[in-house]
Amino acid sequence: MYKVKEMADLTRTSIRTLHHYDDIGLLTPKWTNEKGYRFYGEDEVKKMQQILFFKEMELPLTRIQQILENPDFNEAEALRQHKAVLLKKKERLEKLIMSVDQSLNSLQGGKVMSNEDRFRPFNKKDIEKHQQQYAKEVEGRWGHMDAYKESKRRTDQYKDEDWKKIQEESMEIDRSLSAGMKDGPDDPEVQRLVDEKRRHITTYFYPCTLEIFQGLGSMYVHDPRFKKNLDQWGEGYAVFLKEAIDIYCDRFSS
């Protein structure tokens, strides 16, 4: 059994972080005594390891919580997926180290490096591609599967005039949001419009939870089809929208 300070030291995190995870229900102690002291067992230690692995994959806390609470979650399978992504990161780090050695050798009168060789190790496309595939697999195994069914159930009932109204409302939201790019993603009016966008999805398609909404934000940037469509509202709009959604979701989560 670990006290909160011991748990923080063991997992290389802070007491404040553990308190936050407890407050949002991501990692609750095994038990809390009458004085309010938290105590963690082996199950909580294993769960914390999974949380840190998923954070390494840059998944938001809301998504991590949803995955870990899924009754079909498989720890062994998740660890195998973690390993696959980490091996890709290891490969990239080894290339960066090799590039440093080559640069030092070149400075000391050795073989001159080409400019292409100087920057090749900084290419993160392979890792990003692997992480995107990883995220899709995670969603497929342990993510929300009801959203698609609910969306199909609702949209099957819409007539042409319904679709026209839905599209006009959606375009007006994006038009207003893109006009707010100059004010930054954390601008109060931008955040109000982001909330309106989430409500629009909930009203016409499916209950748009915070984790689903943040997942959509990532898709807007990583899926070339969505990014191209959104950037018609202005160069960089897809990235701006993702940042605004992340801020919105983080505020609600905390």
GUNU-906455 format. One line per 10 residues: number of its first residue (from 1); their letters; for each residue x, y, z of C-alpha. Coordinates in nm, 4 decimals. Each point is the difference from the previous one (the first is absolute). Layout:
<atoms>
NUM	a	X/Y/Z; ...
</atoms>
This chain:
<atoms>
1	mykvkemadl	0.0000/0.0000/0.0000; 0.1366/0.3434/-0.0941; -0.0760/0.3355/0.1572; -0.0550/0.2838/-0.2455; 0.3585/0.1316/0.0422; 0.1402/-0.3497/-0.0533; -0.2216/-0.0478/-0.3047; 0.1170/0.3320/-0.1437; 0.3660/-0.0939/0.0532; -0.0501/-0.3484/-0.1457
11	trtsirtlhh	-0.1749/0.1223/-0.3151; 0.2171/0.3118/-0.0461; -0.3019/0.2266/0.0159; -0.1129/0.2644/0.2464; -0.2428/-0.0203/0.2910; -0.1984/0.2753/-0.1702; -0.0329/-0.2167/-0.3124; -0.1262/-0.2968/0.2036; -0.2517/0.2238/0.1769; -0.1202/0.1287/-0.3377
21	yddiglltpk	-0.0360/-0.3552/-0.1374; -0.2030/-0.0894/0.3086; -0.2198/0.3087/-0.0360; -0.0917/-0.0796/-0.3619; -0.0422/-0.3725/0.0706; 0.2903/-0.1123/-0.2188; 0.1973/-0.1666/0.2815; -0.1649/-0.0353/0.3391; 0.1870/-0.1364/0.3044; -0.0734/-0.3516/0.1235
31	wtnekgyrfy	-0.1295/0.1595/0.3166; 0.0039/0.3263/0.1942; 0.0149/0.0011/0.3804; -0.2052/0.2140/0.2348; 0.2656/0.2750/-0.0089; -0.0208/0.0195/-0.3794; 0.3350/-0.1692/-0.0680; 0.0068/-0.1840/-0.3323; 0.1440/-0.3529/-0.0381; 0.0749/-0.1788/-0.3286
41	gedevkkmqq	0.0329/-0.3742/-0.0681; 0.1537/-0.2083/-0.2808; -0.3053/0.0412/-0.2247; 0.0333/0.3767/0.0190; 0.3727/-0.0244/-0.0765; -0.0719/-0.2036/-0.3156; -0.2721/0.2415/-0.1046; 0.2343/0.2947/0.0500; 0.2518/-0.1671/-0.2306; -0.2684/-0.0257/-0.2693
51	ilffkemelp	-0.0917/0.3652/0.0491; 0.3619/0.1053/-0.0507; 0.0334/-0.2198/-0.3093; -0.3121/0.1532/-0.1539; 0.1259/0.3508/0.0867; 0.3224/-0.0874/-0.1816; -0.2183/-0.0626/-0.3049; -0.1399/0.3548/0.0478; -0.3551/-0.1106/0.0792; -0.2022/0.2470/0.2132
61	ltriqqilen	-0.0999/-0.0984/0.3538; -0.3682/-0.0168/-0.0907; 0.0752/-0.2556/-0.2722; 0.2302/-0.2003/0.2284; -0.2705/-0.0209/0.2656; -0.2591/-0.1161/-0.2504; 0.2355/-0.2722/-0.1299; 0.1017/-0.1306/0.3416; -0.3580/-0.0126/0.1242; -0.1138/-0.2082/-0.2966
71	pdfneaealr	-0.0781/-0.3541/0.1272; 0.1612/-0.1444/-0.3137; 0.3341/0.1706/0.0672; 0.2858/-0.2506/-0.0321; 0.3188/0.0969/0.1853; 0.2281/-0.2449/-0.1839; -0.1245/0.1122/-0.3406; 0.0426/0.3648/0.0958; 0.3577/-0.0638/0.1114; 0.0816/-0.1623/-0.3341
81	qhkavllkkk	-0.1311/0.3076/-0.1802; 0.1953/0.2310/0.2315; 0.3159/-0.1943/-0.0847; -0.0539/0.0333/-0.3749; -0.0205/0.3803/0.0199; 0.2910/0.0276/0.2442; 0.2211/-0.2065/-0.2321; -0.0718/0.2513/-0.2756; 0.1027/0.2811/0.2353; 0.3148/-0.1906/0.0963
91	erleklimsv	0.0906/-0.0385/-0.3672; -0.0360/0.3738/-0.0533; 0.2133/0.0827/0.3065; 0.2756/-0.2322/-0.1233; 0.0001/0.1837/-0.3325; 0.0229/0.3344/0.1810; 0.2994/-0.1229/0.2044; 0.1680/-0.1228/-0.3172; -0.0602/0.3401/-0.1600; 0.1653/0.1743/0.2988
101	dqslnslqgg	0.3039/-0.2276/-0.0350; 0.0208/0.0722/-0.3735; -0.0285/0.3731/0.0630; 0.2821/-0.0119/0.2585; 0.2148/-0.2007/-0.2403; -0.0648/0.2539/-0.2756; 0.0985/0.2900/0.2291; 0.3235/-0.1782/0.0857; 0.1050/-0.0291/-0.3643; -0.1691/-0.3263/-0.0894
111	kvmsnedrfr	-0.2501/-0.0731/-0.2741; -0.2130/0.3035/-0.0816; -0.3695/-0.0606/0.0606; -0.2521/0.0855/-0.2689; -0.2835/0.2298/0.1030; -0.2439/-0.2814/-0.0703; 0.1827/-0.2241/0.2492; -0.0059/0.2765/0.2603; -0.3783/0.0135/0.0114; -0.1114/-0.3522/-0.0923
121	pfnkkdiekh	-0.0121/-0.1226/0.3666; -0.2437/0.2779/0.0920; -0.2698/-0.1504/-0.2193; -0.2803/-0.1138/0.2344; -0.2408/-0.1133/-0.2706; 0.0555/-0.3720/0.0663; -0.0621/0.0410/0.3732; -0.3041/0.2210/-0.0551; -0.1420/-0.2490/-0.2495; 0.0567/-0.2822/0.2472
131	qqqyakeveg	-0.1589/0.1987/0.2834; -0.3041/0.0794/-0.2119; -0.0432/-0.3669/-0.0848; 0.0469/-0.0811/0.3682; -0.2685/0.2489/0.0989; -0.2402/-0.1480/-0.2538; 0.0625/-0.3497/0.1340; -0.0544/0.1183/0.3568; -0.3266/0.1653/-0.0986; -0.1069/-0.3091/-0.1908
141	rwghmdayke	0.0608/-0.2305/0.2942; -0.0930/0.2097/0.3006; -0.1496/0.3265/-0.1269; -0.3574/0.1156/-0.0265; -0.1770/-0.2149/-0.2586; -0.3529/0.1326/0.0549; 0.0571/0.3378/-0.1654; 0.0004/-0.1424/-0.3516; -0.3197/-0.1998/0.0604; -0.1788/0.3002/0.1510
151	skrrtdqykd	0.1121/0.2277/-0.2827; -0.1254/-0.2456/-0.2606; -0.3320/-0.0399/0.1809; -0.0589/0.3767/0.0010; 0.1289/0.0855/-0.3471; -0.2038/-0.2751/-0.1646; -0.3095/0.1998/0.0978; 0.1135/0.3368/-0.1398; -0.1606/0.1439/-0.3131; 0.1656/0.2361/-0.2496
161	edwkkiqees	-0.1251/0.3091/0.1821; 0.1422/-0.1380/0.3270; 0.3423/-0.0442/-0.1561; -0.0126/0.3512/-0.1450; -0.0745/0.1476/0.3445; 0.2742/-0.2095/0.1672; 0.2570/0.0976/-0.2614; -0.0850/0.3686/0.0183; 0.0345/0.0017/0.3791; 0.3299/-0.1883/-0.0174
171	meidrslsag	0.1399/0.2372/-0.2626; -0.1013/0.3039/0.2044; 0.1845/-0.1366/0.3034; 0.3158/-0.0672/-0.2031; -0.0272/0.3398/-0.1688; -0.0161/0.1739/0.3389; 0.2783/-0.2137/0.1478; 0.2330/0.0649/-0.2931; -0.0628/0.3732/0.0396; 0.1192/-0.0352/0.3595
181	mkdgpddpev	0.3378/-0.1493/-0.0928; 0.1611/0.3408/0.0432; -0.1111/0.0045/0.3654; 0.1535/-0.3361/0.0915; -0.1526/-0.3381/0.0955; -0.0534/0.0971/0.3671; -0.2014/0.3128/-0.0795; -0.3339/-0.0068/0.1916; -0.2077/0.0440/-0.3169; 0.1959/-0.2735/-0.1761
191	qrlvdekrrh	-0.0598/-0.2307/0.2958; -0.3724/0.0830/-0.0075; -0.0100/-0.0971/-0.3667; 0.1892/-0.3227/0.0704; -0.2684/-0.0842/0.2547; -0.2607/0.0779/-0.2656; 0.1754/-0.2357/-0.2409; -0.0072/-0.2791/0.2570; -0.3700/0.0627/0.0677; -0.0684/-0.0086/-0.3732
201	ittyfypctl	0.1535/-0.3482/-0.0239; -0.1950/-0.1164/0.3041; -0.3264/0.1385/-0.1342; 0.0172/-0.1495/-0.3466; 0.2311/-0.3019/0.0156; 0.0928/-0.1556/0.3374; 0.0806/0.0972/0.3610; 0.3365/0.1695/-0.0465; 0.1900/-0.0740/0.3213; 0.3233/0.1814/0.0805
211	eifqglgsmy	0.2112/-0.3001/-0.1010; -0.1826/-0.0357/-0.3304; 0.0258/0.3754/-0.0640; 0.3733/0.0008/0.0674; 0.0365/-0.3028/-0.2248; -0.1760/0.1893/-0.2768; 0.2435/0.2871/0.0484; 0.2930/-0.2356/-0.0572; -0.1694/-0.1459/-0.3067; -0.0510/0.3486/-0.1458
221	vhdprfkknl	0.3790/0.0376/-0.0096; 0.1240/-0.3536/-0.0682; -0.2515/-0.1070/-0.2631; 0.1009/0.1736/-0.3284; -0.3604/0.0006/-0.1255; -0.1346/0.1876/0.3028; 0.3000/0.2327/0.0150; -0.0330/0.0967/-0.3665; -0.3723/0.0653/0.0378; 0.0379/0.2085/0.3185
231	dqwgegyavf	0.2935/0.2022/-0.1338; -0.2326/0.1356/-0.2693; -0.1150/0.2375/0.2738; 0.3530/0.1322/0.0257; 0.3556/-0.1320/0.0061; 0.0677/-0.1667/0.3337; -0.3658/-0.0139/0.1036; 0.0079/-0.3771/0.0688; 0.2936/0.0396/0.2395; -0.1621/0.3051/0.1601
241	lkeaidiycd	-0.3252/-0.1928/0.0507; 0.1831/-0.2932/0.1613; 0.1806/0.2349/0.2383; -0.3283/0.1707/0.0920; -0.1686/-0.3372/0.0601; 0.2927/-0.1182/0.2174; -0.0248/0.3136/0.2144; -0.3773/-0.0439/0.0288; 0.0279/-0.3667/0.1038; 0.2863/0.0606/0.2442
251	rfss	-0.2007/0.2718/0.1767; -0.2993/-0.2274/0.0356; 0.2166/-0.2925/0.1178; 0.1653/0.2046/0.2732
</atoms>
